[in-house]
Amino acid sequence: FVVTHGLLSPPSTLWCILALAGVSALAVVVRKRAPSVFAGWFFFLAAHAVESGFLPLELYYEHRNYLPAFGLFLAVAGLLALVPAFKTTVLAPRKLGLLAVGGLALVLALATHGRALVWRDIGTIAQLGAATHPDSMRAQFDVSYWALWRKDYPTAIAAMNRLMASENPRNRQMGQLSLVAINCTRGENADSPALLRQAASANLPRLTIYESQAFGRLHLISDAHDCSPLTRGEITDALQRILDSAASQPETASPKYAARYYLAILYASNGQWQAARKNIELAWHGGRDLKTGAFLAKVCLHEGDLECMQQAITELEKIIRPFDKQGQAELADLKQLLAEERGRAQPE
């Protein structure tokens, strides 16, 4: 679906706004004669308010229409109050209404059956999404994940190649990063260094959830597989360039601090502790969640900076709730590590 960036970008945006405003005005005008029209229409708009607001939800999911659709049905039913009484020689108005309701129920039943045929299997969901929305990054990733789960590498690679052929630079970058991860998984990395360089040269001004997920995948896959001739140093250098390109994006943006967290882990596993500390400190100040704070404490411990570790533990104590068993266990482990290190540092 095309994202709106302004009243005339795309031009259909202005016409849609005018249409919504026109129907809303009509509902206000007839609210006394047909209150169901007013109630149903504005219920429809209100039920879409969350999706259309400031929350960073993905653009479209059809199930978000189900509850709002009740408002449309109510409004259409309310329109019957505006229809003048009439007689017909074929069917009585009551029978005609029942026939219309039955027809609508049949149409909805057939549509539901059609969706059930698709949604009964993750593969058909992914394939239909990619077929009907070939330029959708989410659709191509769904196909790729489904194919990788089945170890169908040609299908997964074909989905990423479609992204790399896109006119959208973010699509191309994500296709390149994901293909590097796929190559590493299957042990065929000849093209990976060039793909990684291309991805790092995109110079996109902000990160999205897709980049942070790509950083996470590369961290996990490079730990589990031999990606040679691609080295960990090349991976960290490329991901750092991608992060540096988003210098104007606030560090509090969740995709950015999540990406820094994964990059810090990669640096640490490569023995580059100073770079790891720089990124994890920025991630911690941006997000302040358990995993980021815990890793910061461990990096400080490795660096021998016990004051930094103590400060991280103190901050974690403020945000971890008493009922958070996982968080409390992590906190206890960190305190134990700190106590042991202090014990070793004490003169005998």
Salt bridges, closest charged atoms under 4 A:
GLU51 OE1 - HIS48 ND1 3.20
GLU51 OE2 - ARG64 NH1 3.45
GLU58 OE2 - ARG138 NH1 2.26
GLU62 OE1 - ARG115 NH2 3.06
ASP142 OD1 - ARG138 NE 3.23
ASP152 OD2 - ARG150 NH1 3.44
GLU188 OE1 - ARG186 NH1 3.01
GLU211 OE2 - ARG170 NH1 2.51
ASP223 OD2 - HIS219 ND1 3.63
ASP223 OD1 - ARG232 NH2 2.58
GLU251 OE2 - LYS256 NZ 3.35
GLU251 OE1 - ARG260 NE 2.85
GLU281 OE2 - ARG277 NE 2.86
ASP305 OD2 - ARG277 NH2 2.88
GLU315 OE1 - ARG288 NH1 3.39
GLU315 OE2 - LYS318 NZ 3.42
GLU317 OE2 - LYS335 NZ 2.56
GLU330 OE2 - LYS298 NZ 3.48
GLU341 OE1 - ARG344 NH2 2.78
